[in-house]
Amino acid sequence: MDDLAHVGHLTDLADLLRPAAIRAAATLGVADHIAAGVHDTERLARLCGTRTEVLDSLLRYLVSLDLLDRDKNGGYALRDAARPLLTDHPLSLREALRLDGVTGRSDTALLGLVHTVRTGEPAHVGLFGRGYWESLDEDAAGSEAIERAALGQLVFDAELIRDTYDWSAVRSVVDVGGNTGAILTSLLTGHPHLRGTLVDLPGVTRVAAKNIAEAGVQDRCEVVAGSFFDPLPAHRDVYLLSAILGDWDDAQAVAILRRCAEAAGGTGKVLLADVSLDVVMKSDDTARTELLLRAMMPRPVRTVAELTRLGRAAGLRVTWQGPVTPVRSLIEFSA
């Protein structure tokens, strides 16, 4: 391969237009509109809320990527390769690829990967000057993105929290950073004697309150908008941290644990159900996975010993340890 070929190869590898165009099409719902029978650019532009001539450039570029066909009259049709962009496709990628979605906002930050390589901080901080969750919480579009992505299922062995911890003597639990309420609703449904409180940022809690109501447990649950870096609702029996600390460095993780310890007082417990993605990072495509995870979170891997040290630094001691799976550990602390 000569130097000119090397230049062409690198230029192709570094091309940002191809992923940007596909993600723009996902964001605008182009595939859905074409599948619904709209094939001409003018009507597509009205439905997508775009400039006609610029949208036509996008559509013609998608033709060159073998995602669309164009007929002799200038109308567009989906090729099979583009069908996963449909919202109702059984393997739909639309939500994952749209730029105004939860995943899309995170992926956009990969342009700030150099910040992660230099500092170890999430790329979002270097590109936007603030954390991912704070950014997502800033406007109504963020809440809409969270609601679209809120599937409600338990992931990363989260059922361990519900099924292996002894909730029989617990009357109240605070899900600290409880996101859209999947874990708390599962707890309240599986243990009818429990009362719950979910604490998270305002944009997230709006979605969580809706999900909790739909689960029929709103009479045993309150939703509190706030940050786990600030004082938490006090004097509950258990303060649950599920898949939280990986998003924060050691100093911030200790600060979160201290807030839980303060609220728990001398009688409450702190239940740390952290996720360790070591097994994920050891996939076949190891380097790619490592970079993706490190660009999103500063500590995707923490061992039980490391989590225990963080607890001690926050003034906590281990009083029970649950099962450890390849992706999750379960540790109870007391002040």
Steps between C-alpha positions, in 0.01 A plus 500: 500500500654833394482828690197623307314181582596540867359852494176375348475218753552731798258757359235230466562374854474851643190598301238654730238567235385140457401441866367855527271451200365167625437648844334806347265270308423311822433824689269636231307174459570487126453123476164511680365766263616318188355172628170683558485582128667842476764485227553854366746740658259791549250303706778326690651839584167626636457192717861509622502877555804556278619707204397320181825545310720393791283198576527398135880509533472274805267259319723482193797430725304216664443362151877494452526300825254241361240585762247660264396460136405791277265465205504694173250752640721580798301302756669302775443147626653299783749226429507201732822627660313808630205316656656484851456881500124444522355564845291182489770271360550199732872586520454875473810714535320830470497593867862395543612709202288814526703798615232622741487164678669382818759294312546753222589777744759275654641395163534862391745553783743254338630796304655599833684169538833681522384644836445148633841384376667799666311510830300180545182708533191428288522651153177694560671721757776598258264572211212671681656612828250309716397145578275288282210471744502873578489570126215255445305661783522852357195507274172330418661319206719318750196379693341383177816309413505334842133407468550344157791295631329393823422135434454405864685170493767400751848477348849396609369247754300767683253231612760413766395813685139386518556127549815446708492785752290443812226761477276334760595735785533809278213746495641785291753524217645796312612430143777758470544597138210271420468611137163407351393277789545151353676362807284676758174393338634144486582516872163644599314249284701204630490612865156652569594610853768741372465875461735670257653836415671570168755782479635625168534813286176682410483389137538136599253514789223619270537178304543293817178635654307396188652151502431455871137601450464260208641221718225571755734560797474880527314469832817351654755718323612860486721658235748769604689721256857553618864405478681228691773755571249689716328388823264208443163419663598383847421215737401231250599138554701437183673734254548319169770598250456293185745544211594850617864516604650399165402842367718674758864507605608381845465837673151556361400141581604549862300825512188314379549224756545761776166659409336159529676437833388837636138434405507142633627615839582237761223255411464501122692297244669592173451230236756534223401307186774612269567386145847393387538477123829312502347202321354731236836668447655159437295449185653399169524865400671594825663831409187641338282402797750641750511836320121521475452427870781726620363783286169464688605419856823544698482170691317229303683233704522486880559186702322420826823582685515842334135571580558396860790746526276778367242411765761517776615840374138616533482380862318174423570138590389184320223314685394261223620395157277342239580302188744632244423438133718589201329840481364588846587485868278556804641645825317625810669770707418650838627822650 
